[in-house]
C-alpha cells in the first residue's frame, strides 16, 4: 500500500495482570503498550521536543509507572504531509508505523491518544476528528486561533468523555519551577509586579536563513507572536500570581519583508512583536515584552522578575536568583558619579535541590498518568481557551488602543 495507507503491523497490548507463577511473566504482564497518533512530527517542535525528547525517551526508560505498578509504554504512530520526511524519521529511529493519512492512523484500535503539533490553522479539524474517533487528546498550543474554536474543542472533548491536555511547557522549566517553589514558600510576601522579557532576533531569511518557519509571519496562515506567546503568558502568570483580569497591548510588525524556506520574498503580515500590560487578580501588574526583532542582552532568552514586599526573584529557563528584603542594598540615585556596585553580585542563586527532566517529557508523563491512572491534570482545553482569549483580546486592545477587561471563560 502507499504512504496514504500503510499497513500497520499488529500490536500486542499486554494486560496489567498481577499474580501467578514466574516473575518474568509477571513483569511482562505489568507492561501496557499504548499507541499514540503523533500528527506534525516532521516539524521542529513535534520532532525534537515531543517525539525524540519525550515519547522515545519515555520508551527508552521503560514507560511511565502507574499507581498499581503497571508501566505504560507509548508506541508512536507518525503522521505528516511529507512521505519522505516520515520515512526518514521512521528509519532513523527504527519505527515502523507511519502514514500521510490521518484517518488511517485514527482507525488503529491500539491508538488511545491523539497528539497534534501541526500549524495552528490545521489543528481544529484534526482534533475534532480524533475526538470523534474516541481518542484522548493532547496537543500543542494554541489549540485554535479563536476563543470560539477553542471552546468548541473543549465542549466536544467534554461531551465525548475524552481526557484532554495542552502543552504548557514553560511552567515545567527549571527556572519557573524554582520560582513556583519560592511562591509556595511565601518568599515574596505580597507580590506587587512581574516584568518579563522574551525574544531574540529571527533572521529575515535573505542573507541568513530564518530560524523559525515562514508561516509564523503570515497572519493568513495563523502566524503572529501575540497568538503564539500570550497563550504562554496566560498560564505562566496564572501559575505565579493568579488569573489575568485586564490587558493593554500593542502588537506590531517591525519587519514587513521576509524570505521563506525556498528563498522567495514574502510580505510579513503577522505581528512579530507585542508589548503588553496585564492586570492580575489581587492588583498584581505584569509587563511583558515579546519580540522576534530584539537582540539578546540578558542571561537567557526569557526572563521574569517578580517583586514582592518581602523579596524579589529573577527566573529564566534554568536559573533563578533572589534578593530578600533583609539583604536588599540601599540604592542611591546619583547620575554625577559612576556606579561602583556590581548589582548582579548582590543576588543569591536558588539551588536546584532536585533533578529536572526535560519539561516537555515531564508534562507528557503527567498526561499519561491522567489518562490511565486518573490523576489530576490542570492544563486542559479550558485552560488553553483562556490563553487564546488573552491573545484575542490583546490583539483587540492593540487595534482599538484601549484597555480591555477579560470576561470569565467557561463551558
N, C-alpha and C positions, 0 to 999 in steps of 0.2 A: 504493500500500500504506500501511497505517497505521504509526504510530510503532513498533509492536512488530516491524516487519519492513521497515525502509527498504531500498529497492533501492540498494545502494552502486554508484557508478559504477566501471567497470573501471579498474584502476590499471596503469600501465606500469611494470614493475620493470626498470630498466636494468642490464645486467650490468657488472661491473668488468672491462673488457677493455682492454688497452693495445695500442699499435702501430697501424699503418695510416696512412692519409692525413692528413686535415686535423685541425688542432689543436683546433678547436671540437668536432668529432665525438669526438675522444679525450677531451676534458674532459667532454663529455656522458656518455660511456660509463663514466666513472670515478665516477659517482654512482649509489648504490643506495638506493632508497626502500623503507623498511620500515614496514609497518602496525603500529601499537601500539593494542591494545584498552585503553582507559582507563576503568575502572569506578569510579564515585564522583566524577566531576569536578564535580558540582553542589555538592559540599561545599566549605567554605572552604579546607581544605588541598589537596584534589585539584585545585581550580580555580586558586588563586593560585600555590602553590609548584610544582605538578607540570605542569599544562597551560601556564599563561601564562609563568612564570619559568623553566621547564625545557624542555619539549618545543617550545613555539612559539619560545622564544629560540634553541634549537639549530637549528630550521628556518631562522630568520632569519639565522643566521651561516653557513648553507650546510652544516649537518650536522657530523658528527664524523669526523675523518680517521683512517683505519686505517693500519697499518704499510706497506701496499703503495700508499698514495696514494688508495685508494678513499675516498669520503666517504659515510657512512651518514646518510641524512636520514629522521627519523621522520615518519610520517604518521598522526595520531591518528584513532581511531575512538571516538567518545564514547558511553559507556553510563551510564545512570542510571535512576531510577524516575520522574522527572518529565519528561513530554514537553515541556512549556512551557519549563522551565529549560534543557533540552538545546537546544531550538530557539533560545532567546535567546543561549546561548553560541556556538552554531554561526554564527548570523547576525553576532554581534559580531566574530568572528574569521575570517569568510569560510571556514568549514569546511563540508563537505558530508556527511560520514559520521557519522551518529549513530543510536542506536536505544535503545529501552527493553527490548529483548530480548537478553539476554547470549548465548544460543545462536546467534542470527543473527550477532552480531559474531564469535563464535569460529569460525563456519563460513567466514569470509573467508580465502581462501588467501593473501592478501597480508600478513595479520597474523601476525607471527612472535613477538610479545611480548604478554603479558597483564600489565596493571598494575592493582592493586587499592588503592583508598583509601576503601573503604566503612567503615561501622561494624564493629567487631571481630567481632561475632556473625555477621555475614553473610559473612565472609571465607573460612572454611574450605571451604564448599560450592562457592563460585565458583572458588577456586584449584584445587580438585580437578578441576572441570570443564575448566578451562583446561589443566591438565596432560594430561588425557585427550584434549584436542583437539590436543595436540602443540606447545603454545606454551612458550617460555621465560617465566619468571615473575619479576616484580619487584613488591613490594608494600610498603605501609606497615606499621609495627609497631603493636601486636604481631600476629604472623601468626595467632595463635589465642589463645583465652582460657584455655588449659590447656597444660601441658607435653605431655600425651598427644596432644592435637590438633596441636601444633607438630611433634612428631616424626613423626606420621602424614604431614604435608605434606612434611617433609624426606625421608622414605623414598620417598614417591610421586614426588617430583621426581628423586631419585637413580635409582630404578628406570626411570623414563621417559627418562633422559638429558637432562632439562630443565635448562638453566642457570637458576639461581635466586639472587635477591638481595633484601635488605630495606633499607628506608630507615633509615640510621643517620646522620642529618644533623648531629648535634652535633659529631662529630669533623671535619667539613668547615667549621665556623665559623672565622673568622679568629682569634679568641681561643684556641680549642682547638688550632688548627694552630700557633700561636706556642708554646703550651705543649708540644706534641709536639716542636717544634724544640729547646726547652730540654732535654727529656728526652734526645733523641738526642745533644745536645752534652755530656751529662754534667754539666750545670749544677747539678743538685740534690745531687750526691753520692749518698748513700743516702737514698731517700725514706722519710720517717717517717710522715707523716699527710696526709690530704686532708680538707678541710672544704668542703661545698657548700651553697649556699642557692639554692633555686629557688621562684618563685611570685609571685603578685600577687592582688589582690582581684578575684574574679569576682562581679559583682553578682547578687543573688538573683533579679532579674527582676521585682520588684513595682514599685518606683519608678524603676528604670533597667533597660533590657534587659540580660540576661546576655550576655557576650561569648564564651561557649562554649555548644555545643549541650546541650540538657537531658538527652540520653541519657548524657552524661558522669557524671551524678549519680544514675543508676538502675543498681543492681547487676544487675537482671534483664535489662538491655539491654547488659551488658558494660562499664559505666562504672566509674570508680574511679581515683584518682590513683596508687595502688600499681601496678596493672597498667600504667597509662599510662607512668609515669615510671621505675619500676625497670627496665623494658626498655631505657630510655635509659641509666640509670646503669650498667648492667652493661657495655655496650660502651665507655662513656666511661672507666670505671675500668680495664677491660682495656687500653685504649689508653694510658692514663697510666702505670699501675703494675703491672698484672697481674690475673689472674683472681680473682674473689671466692670465698672458701672458706667463709665463715660469715656469717650475718645475724641481727641482733637488731632487731626493728622494732615500731613501734606505729602502726597505721592507725586513723584516727578520722573520724567525720562531725561536723564542727563546726556546720554549717548544716543542720538537719533539714528545713527547709521552703523550697522554691524555687518559681519560676513559669516555665512553659515558653514556647515561642515564640508561643503563642496567648494568653498572659497568664493561663493557668489554673494554680492552685496544685497542687503535687505534693510527695510525700514524697521527700526525698533519702535514698535507701537505700544509696548507694555512698560510700566514703570520699573525703573532699575534702582530707585532709592525711595525710602519712606522715612519720614521724621514724625514722631508721634508723642503725645502726652496721654497717658492712660490714668484715669482716676479709679482707685480701687476701693472696695468696701473698707470702712473704718478710716477713711481720709488719707490713705497712702497715695502718694503721687509717684508715678513711674514715667520716666522719659527714656525712650528707646530709639536709637538711630539704626536703620538697616540700609546697607548700600553695597551694590556691586561696582561702585565707582569711587572707592576710597582706598588709599594706600595705608597699609597697616603700620601704626606706631603704637603698639600695645603688646603685652606679653602673649596674648592668644587671640584667635580670630573672633572670639566672642568673649565679652567680659561684662559682669554685672556687679555694680556696687550697691550694697544695701546699707543704709544708715538708720540707726535706731538710737533711742535715748541712752542705752547702756553700752552700745558698741557698734562698730561698722565692720563690713567684710567686703572683699573683692574676690569674686569667683570667676574662673574661666572654665575651659573644657576639662582640665585636670587639676589645676591648683586652686587654692583658696587661702587668702591672707586676712588677718583680723587685727583690729585695734580696739582695745577695750577702753571704756570710759576712764578707768584708773590709770591707764598708760598713755592717754592722749596728750601729746605735747601742746603747749600753748603757742599757737602760731600768731605771729605779729606781721601785719602788712607794712612793708617799708620798701617802696619802689626805688629808693635812692641808694640802697646797698645790695650787693649780690647775696643771694640766698646761700647760707652756709650749711643748712640741714640737708641731709640725704633722706628725703621724705619716704621713699620706699623702704629704707632700712628701719623705719620706725614701726613697721608692721611685723606681726608674727605669722609664721606658716602653720596652717592647720595640718596635722599629720594624717596620713591615710588611715591608720588604725584598722585597715581591712584590705582584702584583695578585691580590686574592682575588675570585673569581667567586661567584655565588650557590651556597651549599653543596648545595642540592638538585640544581641543574643539574650541578655538578661530579660528584656521585655518579652521576647519570644517564649522563653521558659515560663514566665508568668502567665502568658496567654494559653499555653498548652495545659498548664495546671488548671486554669479557669475552665477550659473546655472539658477536661477529663478527670478533674479532681474537685470540681465545684468550688474552687477558691475565688474570692472576690477579685474583680478587675476594674479599676477606676476609669480606664482610658477607653471608653466605649464610644459608639457612634453619636450619642447625645453630647458627650464631652467634645467630640470633634466638631459637632454642629455649632457649639459655642465659639470655637475658633474661627469657623467660616463666617459666622455672624460678625465677629470683630473685624475681620478683613473687609467684609461687605460694607459695614458702617464706617470703617476707616477710609475706604475709597469715597463714600458719600460725603464724609466730613471734608475730605480734600476737594472734591468737586464743588461743594456748596460753601466752603470756607467757614465752617462753624463747628461748634462742639455738639456732639450727639450722644444722648444717653442710650444705654443698651437695655431693651426690654428683656424680661426673663424668657429663656428658651425652654420649651417643654413639648412633650408629645400629647 
